[in-house]
Amino acid sequence: MKPIALKRGFRTPFVKVGREYARLNAVDLSVRLINGMLEKKIVPSDQIQHLIWGMVMPEPNIYSIAREAVLGSHLDRRVEAYSLSRACATSLQAAANAAGYYNAFPEEPSLTLVGGVESFSATRPMLTDQASILLKTLASRAPIGQKLRTFFKTPIAAYWPVPPSAKEYSTGLTMGEHCELMVKEFKITRQRQDQFALASHQKAAAARSKVAPQLISVVPGVAQDTLIRPDTSLEVLAGLPPAFDHSPSGTITAGNASPFTDGAAALYVISPALEKRVAPDAFLADFEFVGVDPKAGLLMGPGKAMLRLLQRQGLRWSDLDCIEMHEAFAGQVLCNVDAVNNPSYREKVYGVSYDAGRLEEARLNPWGSSVAYGHPFGATGARMLNQAIAYLQETHTKRALIGICTAGALAGAALVERA
């Protein structure tokens, strides 16, 4: 594919669910971020002709998050828009879609605003199956006798709403439970996970001043990410109880996992016909999306996606200046590191024989990642793309590779090159 130009964008500060953004839904966060970006005037707003925007957690009152973001913001109301969802790689998919579009139509002089949002705070509890059947029966034209029978057969406990399930529909396990299986298979110790999580917080804290230019405050008093813990320690992390496997062998805790987070992030994709008018910051040189067998590890996809991309480009890990692998869990990243460094695993499980050299875990996530920043599902991909571009600009280096695991045993990767 032809590399497609990118203009670094912005994001909201990321905050913990139920806190500073508790009264804002996904449209509110999207609109406030987009308006803030338009006020920056870093691109000609009249050239924004497309918006690709995603979210993962459904809100019943929001039919199209993308179109509502256009209509609620100061964008031209004629900007065409569509919504998408690829779990944690949603806004990476948005950027890839825009790049694919401009490869097909390079002559169109336009910009596409791509990004995503998540408001876990606005996620609504759901009816139980029994309560749903009862209400639909009562609202139907069924005979009164049938309605009464359904009413009296429904236990009182069924009226209590339940939160949206965090379990994979196909496996019945949560991501955390799947990751516990992975770290046991790869023999990733609790200490190694905690050390990686601590490093994420330390790197993110050290990079605050470098990340700050990417942030747009959307509520008074919140000008920076609130989840970074510069004062945490191995002792603090070691004292936290396991969150998924409560037996003595459980190792994943709230301290070495990414928290539920509210936030939004976006960037601009530039058509080839507009590159002379809008100076690119970087190019999306390549991308890859893959699936893995959940039985081999639900979150093992990033290693496969990144290796396939490196093979296609003829690159090695040592050719990269910045590597970020999304930290759904510290243990998930470490499993993927060990996997890509294992020739047998690469061949038998990933189906990739290419040897990209050795990936050292210390090279990963130089400015921290999702354990420290938080993880608003729909926004993380755009956060990572913006951060990769900023890192390359700050360090005057050339290449960045990002990888993201997602629900459903999927994953994505992208290669970014500085302009």
N, C-alpha and C positions, 0 to 999 in steps of 0.2 A: 504494500500500500504506500501511497505517497504520504510522507509526514505532513501532518496538519498543524497549523499554528495555534498556539494557546496564549491567552493573556491572563496573567495571574489574577485571581479574584479575591474574594473576601469570605469571611464567615462570622457568625455570631460567636461570642464567647460560649463555651460549652459549660453547662451547669447540670447538677444532679437533678434527677426527676423529683418533682414535687417541691422544688425550691423557688428560685428567683423567677422562673418562667411558668410557674404553676397555673397562672390565669391566661396563658397564651396557648392557642391551638396551633396546628401546623400552618394554617393560612396566615395567622398573625406573624409567626416567626419568619415565614417566607417573604411576606410583603415588607416587613420592616428591614430585612436584609437587602432585598432588591432595591428599595427606595434609598437605603444608605449607599449602595453601590452606584446608583444613578447620580447621587449627589457628588460622588468622587470625580465624575466626568473623565474617567481615564479612557473611555471609548466614546465615539459618537453614538448617542442613544438612538438616533434615527436609523442607524444601520442594524439594530437588533431586530431581526425578522422572525426568529424562532426561539422558543424556550422549551427545553426538555428538563422536566423536574420530577423528582420521585420521593416517595415515602413508603414505609414498609408496614407500620401498624395502621390498620384501617380505622378511619373515622366515618361513621355512617352518614353524617351530614355533608361530607366533602366528596362529591362525585369525581371531580377532576382537580387534583391539587395544582397541576400545572396551569390550567386555565384560570382557576381562582387566583393564583399568584399574579397572573397578568392583570386580571380585571380589578384586583384590589390594590395594585401598585400604580406607580406613575409611568409604567410602560405604555406605549401606544396600545390601545385596546384591540388593534387589528393584528398584533403579534400572534402568530399561530403557535399553538402549544399542545404538547401531549405529555401524559404522565406515564411513568414506568416503575417497575419494582424488580430488583434482583437482590433482595435481602440486603446484606451488608455491603455489597458492591453496586448498589443502585446508582449512585452518582458517577461512579466509574463507567458504568454502562451508558449513562447519559452522554458522557464525553465521547465514548467510543461510537455511539450512534451518530453524533454530530460529525465526527471524523469520517465515518463511512458515508454520510450524506455528501460531504464536501469532496470526497473522492469521486463520487458519482456525478456531482454537479459543480466542478471547480470554477466554472465561469460565473456563478452567482455571487455578486458582491454583497455579502451580508455577514452578520455576526449571529452566533447562537449562544444564548445564555444557558448554561447547564449546571445542574446542582440538585440538591435534595435537602430534606428536612425530616426531623422526627420530634414529635411531642409526646413522649411517654406520659407526661402529666395529664394530657387530654384524652388518653386512652380510656374508653368506657368499659365498665364491667358488662358481662353478657348474661342473658337468661340461660338457665339450665334447659336441657332438651325437653324435660317434662313441662316446665313453665311455658316454653315456647309453644308446645303442642296445645296446652290449655288455652292460651291467649288466642291462638289461631282458630281453635274450635269455637270459643266464645264469640269471636268476630265473624264467624261463618254463618251460613244459613242452615246449619244443622238443626235438627229438632231439639226442642228444649230438654227433652229427656237425655239425649246424648250429651248435651252441654253439662247437665247436672252430674251425670255419671263421670264425665271427665274431670269435673271440678272435685268431686268427692274422692276420686282415685289419686289425685295429685297430692303428695305429702307436703306438709307445711315447709319442710326443709328445701323443697324444690323451688320455692319462691325467692330464696336467697341468691342474689346475683354472684357470678363467678368472674374472676379476671380472665382475660384472653390467655389461652394456653401457651406456655413457652416450650411445649413438647413438639418434636418432629412428628407430623401426622403419620408418616410411614413406619417409624420405629418406636414411637411411644416414649422416647427419651428426650430430655432437654439437651441443649448444647453442652452444658456443664457436665452432665452425666456421660455424654459421648467423649468429652475431653478427658474425663477420669479414666475411661477405658484406654484412650490413646496413651496417656502418660504412664499407665501401668505397662502397656505393651512395650513402650520405648524405654522404660525404666528411668523416667525423668523424676528426680528426687524433689521433695518439697523445698529443700534449701536452694536448689538450682532455680526453681521457679520463683522463689522469693527474691533471690539475687537479681534475676532478670527484671522482675517488677520494680525493685528498688532502683535499678539503673534507669528504667523508663522515667520514673518520677524525677530523678536527679538530672537526667538529660533535658527533660521538658522544663524544669525549673531554670536550668542554665540558659535555655534558649528563649526565655520569655521575651526579652527585648527584641529578638530576631523575628519572633512570631507576631509580636504586637501590631506591626503595620498591616497584618492581614485581618485584624479584628474590627468589627463594627458593633458598637454597643447598641442594643435594642431595648434596654430598660435602664432607667436611672440607677447608677451605683454599681453596675456590672460592666466593667471595662476589660476584664481578663478572665481566663478560664478559672473555674473555682474548684476543680477536682485535683489539681496538681498538689502533691504533698511533699514539699521539700524537706520537711522535718521528720518524715517517717524513717524507719530503720529496720534492719533485719530482725532485731529483737521485737519490735512492734508487729511486724508481719508474721513472725513465728508464733506469736501469741493468739492469732486469729483462728477460729475453729473452721474445719472443712465445711463447705457450703453445699456439696452435692452427695458425696460419699461420707457418711457420718461415722463410718467404722475407723479403726486405727490406721487403715491404709489410705484414707482420703487425704488428698494433698491440695486440692483447689479451694481457695478461700476468696473472700471479698477483696483481699489485698493483692492477689495475683491474677485477678480477673477484671475485665472492663466493666464499669458500672452502667446501669441504665441512665441515659443522658438525654437532655433536650438541647436542640441546636439546629442550625442550618448553615450550609456552605455552598458556594458557587464560584464559577469561573467562566471566562469567555473562550469560545472556539471561533477561530477566524477563517473565513473562506480564503482560498488561494488568490482569488481576484481582489481581495481587500488588504492583502499583506503590506502593500506599499503605503497604504493610508493608515493602517493600524499596526504599529510596530510589534511584532511578536516578542514575548518573553521566552518562549520555549516552543518545542514541537512535540506533538504526540507521535512518536516514531513507529510504535507498534503496540498491539494489545493482544491478549489471549484470554479466552474463557474456557474452562474445562469442568468436567464432572469426574467424581471418583465414586467408588462403591462405598456406601456408608459403613459396610462391615469392615472395610479396610481403614476406617477412621473418617468420621464425618467432616472434620476440619483439616484434612490432609491435602486439600487441593492447591494451596498456594505454591508449594514446592513444585508440583507438576506444571502449573501454569507458567511459573517463572523459568523453569528449565526448558520448556517447549519454546518460549519466546527467545531465550538465550541461544538455543540451537538454531532457530530460524535466522537470527541476526549474526551468528558466528561469534558470539561474545562469551567471555568467561566472567566469573564473579569478580575477578581482579580488574576487569575493564570498567567496573561500575564505581562511580564516585559517591553515590548515595543509594542505600538499599533500605526500604522500609517494608516490613511485613506487619500488617494489621494485627494488633494484639487483642483478639477476642479473649484469649487467656495466655498468660506467659507460657504455660505448658504446651499450648497448641503451636506457638512459634518454635519452641525448642524441639518438638516432635518433627516439625517440618525441616528444621536445620539438620537434625540427625538423618532424616530420610534422604535429603538431597546429597548428603555426604556418603551415603551407603550405595555402592554400585549395584548390589543385588536388589535392594529395594527399588532403586530407580528403574531397573530393567523389568522386574517381575510385577511390581504394583503400578508404577507410573507408566510403564511401557516406553520409557525414554532411556536410550543407551548413551546419550550424549554426556560427556564428562566436561563440566564447566569449571573444574578445579574444586578447591575446598572453600566452603562458605564458613567463615568464622562468625560465631554469634556476636562477638564484641563489635563487629562492623555494622550490625543491624540498628536501625532506628536511631540515628545520631542525634535527633532532636526529640527523642521520646516518641511514644505512640499511644494507642488507645487505652492501655491500662492507666496512664497518667491523664490524658486529655478527656477521656470518656468516649462513648460510642453511640451517638445518635445515628441509628442504622442508615437512614437515607442520606446523611451528610458526610459520612466518613470517607467515601471515595474522593469527593471534592476536596475535603480537608487534606487528604494525603497528596493529591495532585498539586494543590497550592503550596503545600509544605515542601514538596520535592523541588518545585520551581524556585521557591525562595532559597532553599539550601544551595542549589546550583548557582544562583546569583550571588549569594553571600560569599561562597567559597571560590567563585570563578572557575567552577569545574564544569564537566560536560554532560555526564549521563547519570540518570536516576532510574531505578527499577522499583516499582511498588507491587505488592501482592496482597490479596484480600481473600480470606475464606468466607463462605456464606452458608446459610441454612441450606438444607437439601443436598449437602455434599457437593457443592459447587465452589468455584473460585475464579478470580480474575487477576490479571497482571497487566501492567502497562510500562512501557519504556518511554521516558521523557528525556529530551535532549535540549540543552540550553541554546537559545538563539544566538 
